[in-house]
């Protein structure tokens, strides 16, 4: 995590983010054409997570490195993904013409809308800022249909984005930038129409 002041960049090394629950809603469309034995689809995904930073000891470097404490920073992130989808229709039958078991892959550019709430790291305290950035979202998982229209899924998801927030340190702008990589395990219910 880097903070840019007029006097240069102050880097905090190995900042760790807290675990977070992820929730969301998504929809997809499967056009009537395939890519070889796979089904191709398009989707939109809305999700939210909060990878806050808890108080932690850290090494801060500008021209020299010193030990210090990075205080709590609350993050709230909304994600809008535009997915390209591939699925393998396995265990086909008359009841399940698109397969009862469906391993899938989703790849997406995504818009990340992040809001940061800082209470103690910058003076005066209690500052907030928001940032919108473009990143990537990748997922792989499997769906199991109980009926033609209702099933469940399990998915591994990876996201990467780089927000930048502007706070003030005693009246001087301080630009805080970082790269956030997330690894999520998702489970849910799927409804097909």
mmCIF file of the C-alpha atoms, coordinates in Angstrom:
data_MODEL
# 
_entry.id   MODEL 
# 
loop_
_atom_site.group_PDB 
_atom_site.id 
_atom_site.type_symbol 
_atom_site.label_atom_id 
_atom_site.label_alt_id 
_atom_site.label_comp_id 
_atom_site.label_asym_id 
_atom_site.label_entity_id 
_atom_site.label_seq_id 
_atom_site.pdbx_PDB_ins_code 
_atom_site.Cartn_x 
_atom_site.Cartn_y 
_atom_site.Cartn_z 
_atom_site.occupancy 
_atom_site.B_iso_or_equiv 
_atom_site.pdbx_formal_charge 
_atom_site.auth_seq_id 
_atom_site.auth_comp_id 
_atom_site.auth_asym_id 
_atom_site.auth_atom_id 
_atom_site.pdbx_PDB_model_num 
ATOM 1   C CA . UNK A 1 1   ? 0.000   0.000   0.000   1.00 0.00 ? 1   UNK A CA 1 
ATOM 2   C CA . UNK A 1 2   ? 1.470   3.337   -1.059  1.00 0.00 ? 2   UNK A CA 1 
ATOM 3   C CA . UNK A 1 3   ? 0.629   6.803   0.239   1.00 0.00 ? 3   UNK A CA 1 
ATOM 4   C CA . UNK A 1 4   ? 1.839   9.704   -1.896  1.00 0.00 ? 4   UNK A CA 1 
ATOM 5   C CA . UNK A 1 5   ? 2.608   12.988  -0.151  1.00 0.00 ? 5   UNK A CA 1 
ATOM 6   C CA . UNK A 1 6   ? 4.128   16.094  -1.788  1.00 0.00 ? 6   UNK A CA 1 
ATOM 7   C CA . UNK A 1 7   ? 7.457   14.981  -0.260  1.00 0.00 ? 7   UNK A CA 1 
ATOM 8   C CA . UNK A 1 8   ? 7.354   11.543  -1.886  1.00 0.00 ? 8   UNK A CA 1 
ATOM 9   C CA . UNK A 1 9   ? 5.752   8.122   -1.535  1.00 0.00 ? 9   UNK A CA 1 
ATOM 10  C CA . UNK A 1 10  ? 5.415   6.338   1.798   1.00 0.00 ? 10  UNK A CA 1 
ATOM 11  C CA . UNK A 1 11  ? 5.014   2.583   1.278   1.00 0.00 ? 11  UNK A CA 1 
ATOM 12  C CA . UNK A 1 12  ? 3.490   0.219   3.842   1.00 0.00 ? 12  UNK A CA 1 
ATOM 13  C CA . UNK A 1 13  ? 4.824   -3.267  3.152   1.00 0.00 ? 13  UNK A CA 1 
ATOM 14  C CA . UNK A 1 14  ? 2.723   -6.458  3.305   1.00 0.00 ? 14  UNK A CA 1 
ATOM 15  C CA . UNK A 1 15  ? -0.569  -4.921  4.411   1.00 0.00 ? 15  UNK A CA 1 
ATOM 16  C CA . UNK A 1 16  ? -3.085  -7.687  5.114   1.00 0.00 ? 16  UNK A CA 1 
ATOM 17  C CA . UNK A 1 17  ? -6.819  -7.318  4.605   1.00 0.00 ? 17  UNK A CA 1 
ATOM 18  C CA . UNK A 1 18  ? -9.458  -8.956  6.802   1.00 0.00 ? 18  UNK A CA 1 
ATOM 19  C CA . UNK A 1 19  ? -11.656 -11.834 5.662   1.00 0.00 ? 19  UNK A CA 1 
ATOM 20  C CA . UNK A 1 20  ? -15.088 -10.791 4.435   1.00 0.00 ? 20  UNK A CA 1 
ATOM 21  C CA . UNK A 1 21  ? -18.404 -12.317 3.469   1.00 0.00 ? 21  UNK A CA 1 
ATOM 22  C CA . UNK A 1 22  ? -19.442 -11.835 -0.144  1.00 0.00 ? 22  UNK A CA 1 
ATOM 23  C CA . UNK A 1 23  ? -23.043 -11.593 -1.268  1.00 0.00 ? 23  UNK A CA 1 
ATOM 24  C CA . UNK A 1 24  ? -24.629 -10.868 -4.582  1.00 0.00 ? 24  UNK A CA 1 
ATOM 25  C CA . UNK A 1 25  ? -27.010 -11.554 -7.408  1.00 0.00 ? 25  UNK A CA 1 
ATOM 26  C CA . UNK A 1 26  ? -26.321 -12.468 -11.006 1.00 0.00 ? 26  UNK A CA 1 
ATOM 27  C CA . UNK A 1 27  ? -28.103 -13.268 -14.209 1.00 0.00 ? 27  UNK A CA 1 
ATOM 28  C CA . UNK A 1 28  ? -27.073 -14.881 -17.446 1.00 0.00 ? 28  UNK A CA 1 
ATOM 29  C CA . UNK A 1 29  ? -28.215 -15.601 -20.968 1.00 0.00 ? 29  UNK A CA 1 
ATOM 30  C CA . UNK A 1 30  ? -27.262 -18.677 -22.970 1.00 0.00 ? 30  UNK A CA 1 
ATOM 31  C CA . UNK A 1 31  ? -27.645 -17.977 -26.727 1.00 0.00 ? 31  UNK A CA 1 
ATOM 32  C CA . UNK A 1 32  ? -28.650 -20.911 -28.929 1.00 0.00 ? 32  UNK A CA 1 
ATOM 33  C CA . UNK A 1 33  ? -25.113 -21.611 -30.175 1.00 0.00 ? 33  UNK A CA 1 
ATOM 34  C CA . UNK A 1 34  ? -22.241 -23.555 -28.678 1.00 0.00 ? 34  UNK A CA 1 
ATOM 35  C CA . UNK A 1 35  ? -18.452 -23.457 -28.703 1.00 0.00 ? 35  UNK A CA 1 
ATOM 36  C CA . UNK A 1 36  ? -17.668 -27.072 -29.592 1.00 0.00 ? 36  UNK A CA 1 
ATOM 37  C CA . UNK A 1 37  ? -19.044 -29.278 -26.815 1.00 0.00 ? 37  UNK A CA 1 
ATOM 38  C CA . UNK A 1 38  ? -19.384 -26.280 -24.457 1.00 0.00 ? 38  UNK A CA 1 
ATOM 39  C CA . UNK A 1 39  ? -22.238 -23.806 -24.015 1.00 0.00 ? 39  UNK A CA 1 
ATOM 40  C CA . UNK A 1 40  ? -21.336 -20.120 -24.356 1.00 0.00 ? 40  UNK A CA 1 
ATOM 41  C CA . UNK A 1 41  ? -23.173 -17.456 -22.352 1.00 0.00 ? 41  UNK A CA 1 
ATOM 42  C CA . UNK A 1 42  ? -23.147 -13.849 -21.216 1.00 0.00 ? 42  UNK A CA 1 
ATOM 43  C CA . UNK A 1 43  ? -23.910 -12.569 -17.744 1.00 0.00 ? 43  UNK A CA 1 
ATOM 44  C CA . UNK A 1 44  ? -24.039 -9.647  -15.355 1.00 0.00 ? 44  UNK A CA 1 
ATOM 45  C CA . UNK A 1 45  ? -22.962 -10.046 -11.727 1.00 0.00 ? 45  UNK A CA 1 
ATOM 46  C CA . UNK A 1 46  ? -23.560 -7.658  -8.800  1.00 0.00 ? 46  UNK A CA 1 
ATOM 47  C CA . UNK A 1 47  ? -21.752 -8.363  -5.540  1.00 0.00 ? 47  UNK A CA 1 
ATOM 48  C CA . UNK A 1 48  ? -20.530 -6.717  -2.353  1.00 0.00 ? 48  UNK A CA 1 
ATOM 49  C CA . UNK A 1 49  ? -17.728 -7.408  0.117   1.00 0.00 ? 49  UNK A CA 1 
ATOM 50  C CA . UNK A 1 50  ? -15.868 -5.485  2.823   1.00 0.00 ? 50  UNK A CA 1 
ATOM 51  C CA . UNK A 1 51  ? -12.125 -6.313  3.003   1.00 0.00 ? 51  UNK A CA 1 
ATOM 52  C CA . UNK A 1 52  ? -11.385 -4.021  5.956   1.00 0.00 ? 52  UNK A CA 1 
ATOM 53  C CA . UNK A 1 53  ? -7.872  -3.463  7.274   1.00 0.00 ? 53  UNK A CA 1 
ATOM 54  C CA . UNK A 1 54  ? -7.479  -4.161  10.968  1.00 0.00 ? 54  UNK A CA 1 
ATOM 55  C CA . UNK A 1 55  ? -4.859  -2.467  13.105  1.00 0.00 ? 55  UNK A CA 1 
ATOM 56  C CA . UNK A 1 56  ? -1.463  -4.006  12.335  1.00 0.00 ? 56  UNK A CA 1 
ATOM 57  C CA . UNK A 1 57  ? 2.227   -3.452  12.884  1.00 0.00 ? 57  UNK A CA 1 
ATOM 58  C CA . UNK A 1 58  ? 3.971   -2.674  9.659   1.00 0.00 ? 58  UNK A CA 1 
ATOM 59  C CA . UNK A 1 59  ? 7.152   -1.476  8.020   1.00 0.00 ? 59  UNK A CA 1 
ATOM 60  C CA . UNK A 1 60  ? 6.861   1.975   6.411   1.00 0.00 ? 60  UNK A CA 1 
ATOM 61  C CA . UNK A 1 61  ? 9.441   3.042   3.831   1.00 0.00 ? 61  UNK A CA 1 
ATOM 62  C CA . UNK A 1 62  ? 10.189  6.400   2.272   1.00 0.00 ? 62  UNK A CA 1 
ATOM 63  C CA . UNK A 1 63  ? 13.937  7.044   2.046   1.00 0.00 ? 63  UNK A CA 1 
ATOM 64  C CA . UNK A 1 64  ? 14.454  4.725   5.041   1.00 0.00 ? 64  UNK A CA 1 
ATOM 65  C CA . UNK A 1 65  ? 12.235  2.032   6.539   1.00 0.00 ? 65  UNK A CA 1 
ATOM 66  C CA . UNK A 1 66  ? 10.786  2.247   10.050  1.00 0.00 ? 66  UNK A CA 1 
ATOM 67  C CA . UNK A 1 67  ? 8.411   0.111   12.105  1.00 0.00 ? 67  UNK A CA 1 
ATOM 68  C CA . UNK A 1 68  ? 4.985   1.565   12.825  1.00 0.00 ? 68  UNK A CA 1 
ATOM 69  C CA . UNK A 1 69  ? 1.296   0.808   13.236  1.00 0.00 ? 69  UNK A CA 1 
ATOM 70  C CA . UNK A 1 70  ? -1.326  1.066   10.524  1.00 0.00 ? 70  UNK A CA 1 
ATOM 71  C CA . UNK A 1 71  ? -4.707  1.693   12.147  1.00 0.00 ? 71  UNK A CA 1 
ATOM 72  C CA . UNK A 1 72  ? -8.145  0.418   11.113  1.00 0.00 ? 72  UNK A CA 1 
ATOM 73  C CA . UNK A 1 73  ? -9.394  1.363   7.658   1.00 0.00 ? 73  UNK A CA 1 
ATOM 74  C CA . UNK A 1 74  ? -12.930 0.299   6.728   1.00 0.00 ? 74  UNK A CA 1 
ATOM 75  C CA . UNK A 1 75  ? -13.523 -0.632  3.089   1.00 0.00 ? 75  UNK A CA 1 
ATOM 76  C CA . UNK A 1 76  ? -16.807 -1.361  1.364   1.00 0.00 ? 76  UNK A CA 1 
ATOM 77  C CA . UNK A 1 77  ? -16.681 -2.612  -2.238  1.00 0.00 ? 77  UNK A CA 1 
ATOM 78  C CA . UNK A 1 78  ? -19.495 -3.014  -4.770  1.00 0.00 ? 78  UNK A CA 1 
ATOM 79  C CA . UNK A 1 79  ? -18.676 -4.983  -7.931  1.00 0.00 ? 79  UNK A CA 1 
ATOM 80  C CA . UNK A 1 80  ? -20.426 -5.028  -11.304 1.00 0.00 ? 80  UNK A CA 1 
ATOM 81  C CA . UNK A 1 81  ? -19.041 -7.756  -13.581 1.00 0.00 ? 81  UNK A CA 1 
ATOM 82  C CA . UNK A 1 82  ? -19.793 -8.371  -17.256 1.00 0.00 ? 82  UNK A CA 1 
ATOM 83  C CA . UNK A 1 83  ? -19.210 -12.100 -17.659 1.00 0.00 ? 83  UNK A CA 1 
ATOM 84  C CA . UNK A 1 84  ? -18.307 -14.312 -20.585 1.00 0.00 ? 84  UNK A CA 1 
ATOM 85  C CA . UNK A 1 85  ? -19.370 -17.834 -19.580 1.00 0.00 ? 85  UNK A CA 1 
ATOM 86  C CA . UNK A 1 86  ? -18.492 -21.352 -20.672 1.00 0.00 ? 86  UNK A CA 1 
ATOM 87  C CA . UNK A 1 87  ? -20.177 -24.459 -19.252 1.00 0.00 ? 87  UNK A CA 1 
ATOM 88  C CA . UNK A 1 88  ? -19.925 -28.170 -19.939 1.00 0.00 ? 88  UNK A CA 1 
ATOM 89  C CA . UNK A 1 89  ? -23.386 -29.798 -20.095 1.00 0.00 ? 89  UNK A CA 1 
ATOM 90  C CA . UNK A 1 90  ? -22.827 -33.169 -18.382 1.00 0.00 ? 90  UNK A CA 1 
ATOM 91  C CA . UNK A 1 91  ? -25.365 -35.898 -17.529 1.00 0.00 ? 91  UNK A CA 1 
ATOM 92  C CA . UNK A 1 92  ? -27.804 -34.898 -20.279 1.00 0.00 ? 92  UNK A CA 1 
ATOM 93  C CA . UNK A 1 93  ? -31.237 -36.501 -20.355 1.00 0.00 ? 93  UNK A CA 1 
ATOM 94  C CA . UNK A 1 94  ? -34.770 -35.706 -21.515 1.00 0.00 ? 94  UNK A CA 1 
ATOM 95  C CA . UNK A 1 95  ? -35.379 -34.009 -18.140 1.00 0.00 ? 95  UNK A CA 1 
ATOM 96  C CA . UNK A 1 96  ? -32.044 -32.134 -18.273 1.00 0.00 ? 96  UNK A CA 1 
ATOM 97  C CA . UNK A 1 97  ? -31.314 -31.321 -21.952 1.00 0.00 ? 97  UNK A CA 1 
ATOM 98  C CA . UNK A 1 98  ? -28.525 -28.889 -20.906 1.00 0.00 ? 98  UNK A CA 1 
ATOM 99  C CA . UNK A 1 99  ? -27.062 -31.356 -18.406 1.00 0.00 ? 99  UNK A CA 1 
ATOM 100 C CA . UNK A 1 100 ? -27.793 -31.951 -14.745 1.00 0.00 ? 100 UNK A CA 1 
ATOM 101 C CA . UNK A 1 101 ? -24.138 -31.381 -13.792 1.00 0.00 ? 101 UNK A CA 1 
ATOM 102 C CA . UNK A 1 102 ? -22.601 -28.210 -15.238 1.00 0.00 ? 102 UNK A CA 1 
ATOM 103 C CA . UNK A 1 103 ? -18.959 -27.286 -14.558 1.00 0.00 ? 103 UNK A CA 1 
ATOM 104 C CA . UNK A 1 104 ? -18.408 -23.697 -15.680 1.00 0.00 ? 104 UNK A CA 1 
ATOM 105 C CA . UNK A 1 105 ? -15.881 -20.903 -16.131 1.00 0.00 ? 105 UNK A CA 1 
ATOM 106 C CA . UNK A 1 106 ? -16.619 -17.157 -15.976 1.00 0.00 ? 106 UNK A CA 1 
ATOM 107 C CA . UNK A 1 107 ? -14.225 -14.377 -17.038 1.00 0.00 ? 107 UNK A CA 1 
ATOM 108 C CA . UNK A 1 108 ? -15.098 -10.741 -16.629 1.00 0.00 ? 108 UNK A CA 1 
ATOM 109 C CA . UNK A 1 109 ? -13.923 -7.176  -16.726 1.00 0.00 ? 109 UNK A CA 1 
ATOM 110 C CA . UNK A 1 110 ? -15.511 -5.577  -13.679 1.00 0.00 ? 110 UNK A CA 1 
ATOM 111 C CA . UNK A 1 111 ? -16.196 -2.160  -12.225 1.00 0.00 ? 111 UNK A CA 1 
ATOM 112 C CA . UNK A 1 112 ? -15.202 -1.850  -8.556  1.00 0.00 ? 112 UNK A CA 1 
ATOM 113 C CA . UNK A 1 113 ? -16.781 0.963   -6.548  1.00 0.00 ? 113 UNK A CA 1 
ATOM 114 C CA . UNK A 1 114 ? -14.832 1.184   -3.276  1.00 0.00 ? 114 UNK A CA 1 
ATOM 115 C CA . UNK A 1 115 ? -15.537 3.401   -0.279  1.00 0.00 ? 115 UNK A CA 1 
ATOM 116 C CA . UNK A 1 116 ? -12.874 3.939   2.418   1.00 0.00 ? 116 UNK A CA 1 
ATOM 117 C CA . UNK A 1 117 ? -13.560 5.232   5.921   1.00 0.00 ? 117 UNK A CA 1 
ATOM 118 C CA . UNK A 1 118 ? -10.450 6.184   7.905   1.00 0.00 ? 118 UNK A CA 1 
ATOM 119 C CA . UNK A 1 119 ? -10.686 7.190   11.573  1.00 0.00 ? 119 UNK A CA 1 
ATOM 120 C CA . UNK A 1 120 ? -7.084  7.429   12.817  1.00 0.00 ? 120 UNK A CA 1 
ATOM 121 C CA . UNK A 1 121 ? -4.396  7.150   10.090  1.00 0.00 ? 121 UNK A CA 1 
ATOM 122 C CA . UNK A 1 122 ? -4.672  10.722  8.778   1.00 0.00 ? 122 UNK A CA 1 
ATOM 123 C CA . UNK A 1 123 ? -5.099  13.959  10.741  1.00 0.00 ? 123 UNK A CA 1 
ATOM 124 C CA . UNK A 1 124 ? -7.677  15.204  11.298  1.00 0.00 ? 124 UNK A CA 1 
ATOM 125 C CA . UNK A 1 125 ? -9.430  11.855  11.794  1.00 0.00 ? 125 UNK A CA 1 
ATOM 126 C CA . UNK A 1 126 ? -12.738 10.557  10.432  1.00 0.00 ? 126 UNK A CA 1 
ATOM 127 C CA . UNK A 1 127 ? -12.123 11.025  6.698   1.00 0.00 ? 127 UNK A CA 1 
ATOM 128 C CA . UNK A 1 128 ? -13.841 9.192   3.846   1.00 0.00 ? 128 UNK A CA 1 
ATOM 129 C CA . UNK A 1 129 ? -13.316 8.862   0.111   1.00 0.00 ? 129 UNK A CA 1 
ATOM 130 C CA . UNK A 1 130 ? -14.629 6.738   -2.758  1.00 0.00 ? 130 UNK A CA 1 
ATOM 131 C CA . UNK A 1 131 ? -12.980 5.393   -5.889  1.00 0.00 ? 131 UNK A CA 1 
ATOM 132 C CA . UNK A 1 132 ? -14.218 3.660   -9.016  1.00 0.00 ? 132 UNK A CA 1 
ATOM 133 C CA . UNK A 1 133 ? -11.732 1.451   -10.854 1.00 0.00 ? 133 UNK A CA 1 
ATOM 134 C CA . UNK A 1 134 ? -11.736 -1.288  -13.465 1.00 0.00 ? 134 UNK A CA 1 
ATOM 135 C CA . UNK A 1 135 ? -10.385 -4.711  -12.586 1.00 0.00 ? 135 UNK A CA 1 
ATOM 136 C CA . UNK A 1 136 ? -10.893 -8.386  -13.344 1.00 0.00 ? 136 UNK A CA 1 
ATOM 137 C CA . UNK A 1 137 ? -13.086 -11.123 -11.938 1.00 0.00 ? 137 UNK A CA 1 
ATOM 138 C CA . UNK A 1 138 ? -12.521 -14.828 -12.660 1.00 0.00 ? 138 UNK A CA 1 
ATOM 139 C CA . UNK A 1 139 ? -14.577 -17.743 -11.436 1.00 0.00 ? 139 UNK A CA 1 
ATOM 140 C CA . UNK A 1 140 ? -14.822 -21.484 -11.833 1.00 0.00 ? 140 UNK A CA 1 
ATOM 141 C CA . UNK A 1 141 ? -17.419 -23.741 -10.317 1.00 0.00 ? 141 UNK A CA 1 
ATOM 142 C CA . UNK A 1 142 ? -20.070 -26.364 -10.767 1.00 0.00 ? 142 UNK A CA 1 
ATOM 143 C CA . UNK A 1 143 ? -23.875 -26.307 -10.795 1.00 0.00 ? 143 UNK A CA 1 
ATOM 144 C CA . UNK A 1 144 ? -26.112 -29.252 -9.930  1.00 0.00 ? 144 UNK A CA 1 
ATOM 145 C CA . UNK A 1 145 ? -29.750 -29.073 -10.994 1.00 0.00 ? 145 UNK A CA 1 
ATOM 146 C CA . UNK A 1 146 ? -32.407 -30.772 -8.832  1.00 0.00 ? 146 UNK A CA 1 
ATOM 147 C CA . UNK A 1 147 ? -35.133 -29.916 -11.344 1.00 0.00 ? 147 UNK A CA 1 
ATOM 148 C CA . UNK A 1 148 ? -34.967 -28.339 -14.783 1.00 0.00 ? 148 UNK A CA 1 
ATOM 149 C CA . UNK A 1 149 ? -35.289 -24.901 -13.139 1.00 0.00 ? 149 UNK A CA 1 
ATOM 150 C CA . UNK A 1 150 ? -33.782 -25.151 -9.629  1.00 0.00 ? 150 UNK A CA 1 
ATOM 151 C CA . UNK A 1 151 ? -30.293 -26.126 -8.505  1.00 0.00 ? 151 UNK A CA 1 
ATOM 152 C CA . UNK A 1 152 ? -27.301 -25.103 -6.440  1.00 0.00 ? 152 UNK A CA 1 
ATOM 153 C CA . UNK A 1 153 ? -23.757 -24.056 -7.253  1.00 0.00 ? 153 UNK A CA 1 
ATOM 154 C CA . UNK A 1 154 ? -20.326 -23.836 -5.675  1.00 0.00 ? 154 UNK A CA 1 
ATOM 155 C CA . UNK A 1 155 ? -17.688 -21.475 -7.050  1.00 0.00 ? 155 UNK A CA 1 
ATOM 156 C CA . UNK A 1 156 ? -14.142 -20.252 -6.503  1.00 0.00 ? 156 UNK A CA 1 
ATOM 157 C CA . UNK A 1 157 ? -13.780 -16.553 -7.411  1.00 0.00 ? 157 UNK A CA 1 
ATOM 158 C CA . UNK A 1 158 ? -10.698 -14.368 -7.818  1.00 0.00 ? 158 UNK A CA 1 
ATOM 159 C CA . UNK A 1 159 ? -10.823 -10.577 -8.170  1.00 0.00 ? 159 UNK A CA 1 
ATOM 160 C CA . UNK A 1 160 ? -8.111  -7.979  -8.706  1.00 0.00 ? 160 UNK A CA 1 
ATOM 161 C CA . UNK A 1 161 ? -8.469  -4.194  -8.622  1.00 0.00 ? 161 UNK A CA 1 
ATOM 162 C CA . UNK A 1 162 ? -6.414  -1.160  -7.593  1.00 0.00 ? 162 UNK A CA 1 
ATOM 163 C CA . UNK A 1 163 ? -8.330  1.600   -5.817  1.00 0.00 ? 163 UNK A CA 1 
ATOM 164 C CA . UNK A 1 164 ? -6.863  5.001   -4.979  1.00 0.00 ? 164 UNK A CA 1 
ATOM 165 C CA . UNK A 1 165 ? -8.233  7.222   -2.209  1.00 0.00 ? 165 UNK A CA 1 
ATOM 166 C CA . UNK A 1 166 ? -7.397  10.830  -1.371  1.00 0.00 ? 166 UNK A CA 1 
ATOM 167 C CA . UNK A 1 167 ? -7.230  11.850  2.279   1.00 0.00 ? 167 UNK A CA 1 
ATOM 168 C CA . UNK A 1 168 ? -5.691  14.910  3.887   1.00 0.00 ? 168 UNK A CA 1 
ATOM 169 C CA . UNK A 1 169 ? -2.790  14.877  6.345   1.00 0.00 ? 169 UNK A CA 1 
ATOM 170 C CA . UNK A 1 170 ? -2.857  18.202  8.224   1.00 0.00 ? 170 UNK A CA 1 
ATOM 171 C CA . UNK A 1 171 ? -4.265  19.955  5.163   1.00 0.00 ? 171 UNK A CA 1 
ATOM 172 C CA . UNK A 1 172 ? -1.910  18.283  2.653   1.00 0.00 ? 172 UNK A CA 1 
ATOM 173 C CA . UNK A 1 173 ? -3.400  15.822  0.117   1.00 0.00 ? 173 UNK A CA 1 
ATOM 174 C CA . UNK A 1 174 ? -2.362  12.217  0.724   1.00 0.00 ? 174 UNK A CA 1 
ATOM 175 C CA . UNK A 1 175 ? -3.150  9.730   -2.070  1.00 0.00 ? 175 UNK A CA 1 
ATOM 176 C CA . UNK A 1 176 ? -3.529  6.181   -0.730  1.00 0.00 ? 176 UNK A CA 1 
ATOM 177 C CA . UNK A 1 177 ? -3.261  3.457   -3.378  1.00 0.00 ? 177 UNK A CA 1 
ATOM 178 C CA . UNK A 1 178 ? -3.179  -0.306  -3.143  1.00 0.00 ? 178 UNK A CA 1 
ATOM 179 C CA . UNK A 1 179 ? -3.822  -3.453  -5.151  1.00 0.00 ? 179 UNK A CA 1 
ATOM 180 C CA . UNK A 1 180 ? -6.446  -5.800  -3.737  1.00 0.00 ? 180 UNK A CA 1 
ATOM 181 C CA . UNK A 1 181 ? -6.553  -9.477  -4.684  1.00 0.00 ? 181 UNK A CA 1 
ATOM 182 C CA . UNK A 1 182 ? -9.427  -11.544 -3.284  1.00 0.00 ? 182 UNK A CA 1 
ATOM 183 C CA . UNK A 1 183 ? -10.042 -15.292 -3.174  1.00 0.00 ? 183 UNK A CA 1 
ATOM 184 C CA . UNK A 1 184 ? -13.629 -16.303 -2.394  1.00 0.00 ? 184 UNK A CA 1 
ATOM 185 C CA . UNK A 1 185 ? -15.578 -19.529 -2.041  1.00 0.00 ? 185 UNK A CA 1 
ATOM 186 C CA . UNK A 1 186 ? -19.212 -19.011 -2.978  1.00 0.00 ? 186 UNK A CA 1 
ATOM 187 C CA . UNK A 1 187 ? -22.286 -21.220 -2.667  1.00 0.00 ? 187 UNK A CA 1 
ATOM 188 C CA . UNK A 1 188 ? -25.798 -20.394 -3.765  1.00 0.00 ? 188 UNK A CA 1 
ATOM 189 C CA . UNK A 1 189 ? -29.068 -21.319 -5.383  1.00 0.00 ? 189 UNK A CA 1 
ATOM 190 C CA . UNK A 1 190 ? -29.632 -21.107 -9.118  1.00 0.00 ? 190 UNK A CA 1 
ATOM 191 C CA . UNK A 1 191 ? -32.970 -20.530 -10.846 1.00 0.00 ? 191 UNK A CA 1 
ATOM 192 C CA . UNK A 1 192 ? -33.233 -21.278 -14.583 1.00 0.00 ? 192 UNK A CA 1 
ATOM 193 C CA . UNK A 1 193 ? -35.932 -19.927 -16.908 1.00 0.00 ? 193 UNK A CA 1 
# 
